[in-house]
Amino acid sequence: MIKKDGLKYFTYVTLALLYLAAICFAGPRELASGLRSLILCRDALITDYFELVGYGPAFLNAALVMTLSMIMIEHAELPYTGLTIAAVFINTGFGFWGKNFVNILPIHFGTMLYAKAHHTSMSRYTYTALFATCLSPFVTELTYILPFGMWGNLGVAILAGLFMGYVLPPLSQHTASMHMGYSLFNVGFSGGILAFVLFCVLKSFGISSEPVFIWKAERHMGLLVGVFVYLAAAFVLGWYMNEWKFKNLRKLIKHPGRAVADFVLLDGPGVTLMNMSLTGGAALVYAMLVGGDFSGPVLGCLFTVFGFAAFGAHIRNYLPVLAGVFLATMITHYSPGEAGMLIAAFFVVGIAPIAGQFGPIWGIIAGMLHACIVMCTSLMYGGLNLYNNGFSCGWVAIIMVPVIESFMHGYEVRKMKRKAKKEQKVHDS
């Protein structure tokens, strides 16, 4: 049973660990007051819940967000595939910085209205609803910046959340064709486009929002050790599920990763969990080596890398783009340990398929380009799209893939011409 439904059980164990961490870090009164403060605060990038309300309430909020995600999965009766794992874990990760179990609800209901209006089962749009919560800071922000009073602002914010949840399903279907599956964060790209439009509309009425920066600049060594143990346990469980063998792991890392690449369906849950552990571990080791803090966003990013290692990312296609981000810091004025670059190093996993499809050199170039673009895009929507790196990944894929394909096509044409000339010379002689 564990081997068959291992990923599902592992997800439930992760949920239990989050609740356990919450009660270990804080008492009931601190959890309640911290959670209240967290719900009422602004959530624009970057809002670190570790720094804002403390470890206990942050873990409790992440657990509640994960609970809602899993309830939606269970209600839709969806199997625990790679896409399921990616959707659940990215939501859990952002439960440490930007999403709370209140501001995501209007967006969920908006997607439900879309499914109902199109006479379609909600199960078809459950994943879109989960990813669409990247715009949840808009819901919170509108309650503060609009001029209609508390209840008026709240009503408009809820309507805006419903609108965003309604619009993103068709928009994300369209944007998927733009990057041709080379960005794993498709809704991050479509969400960025919608956030930019909404931000411009607000600004035209003299209403604006500014990014924030709340960041816990420290490493909690006990928590850090606990995360490494968690990753190691995930590998051992995956190894057990894979019958104590490494079979199919080599096959998995040969996949380009271009969407849709669901490793659970392609290679099995055991080897997928092993890959999740290795890829997440590589990201965390990198963060520690460059002197990064172990803040809420860093833990949230780790959950995202961990989840998408079940859906397109693996150690072979992630390392080149990660190296690209690091190399970019060597020739620009950015530091690899600063918050923006540290987050970019995790989320560059979204364009790992470029390295998987076209090779490590192109992957390094893609990573370097991502590092440059992502530091500018947040200002386009006042930090109100949580998947800012997903927006950047979409642009990198749109720009690079046609160029790479054109270059490779030209190279193949020239190669064939040289071969034909050589054969002609041999024939003439």
Secondary structure as GFF3:
##gff-version 3
##sequence-region A 1 429
A	DSSP	alpha_helix	6	25	.	.	.	ID=ss1
A	DSSP	alpha_helix	28	40	.	.	.	ID=ss2
A	DSSP	alpha_helix	49	53	.	.	.	ID=ss3
A	DSSP	alpha_helix	55	75	.	.	.	ID=ss4
A	DSSP	alpha_helix	82	94	.	.	.	ID=ss5
A	DSSP	alpha_helix	105	117	.	.	.	ID=ss6
A	DSSP	three_ten_helix	122	124	.	.	.	ID=ss7
A	DSSP	alpha_helix	126	131	.	.	.	ID=ss8
A	DSSP	three_ten_helix	132	135	.	.	.	ID=ss9
A	DSSP	alpha_helix	136	145	.	.	.	ID=ss10
A	DSSP	alpha_helix	149	179	.	.	.	ID=ss11
A	DSSP	alpha_helix	186	204	.	.	.	ID=ss12
A	DSSP	alpha_helix	221	241	.	.	.	ID=ss13
A	DSSP	alpha_helix	249	252	.	.	.	ID=ss14
A	DSSP	alpha_helix	263	267	.	.	.	ID=ss15
A	DSSP	alpha_helix	269	289	.	.	.	ID=ss16
A	DSSP	alpha_helix	296	308	.	.	.	ID=ss17
A	DSSP	alpha_helix	315	331	.	.	.	ID=ss18
A	DSSP	alpha_helix	339	347	.	.	.	ID=ss19
A	DSSP	three_ten_helix	348	351	.	.	.	ID=ss20
A	DSSP	alpha_helix	352	358	.	.	.	ID=ss21
A	DSSP	alpha_helix	360	377	.	.	.	ID=ss22
A	DSSP	three_ten_helix	378	381	.	.	.	ID=ss23
A	DSSP	alpha_helix	388	428	.	.	.	ID=ss24
###
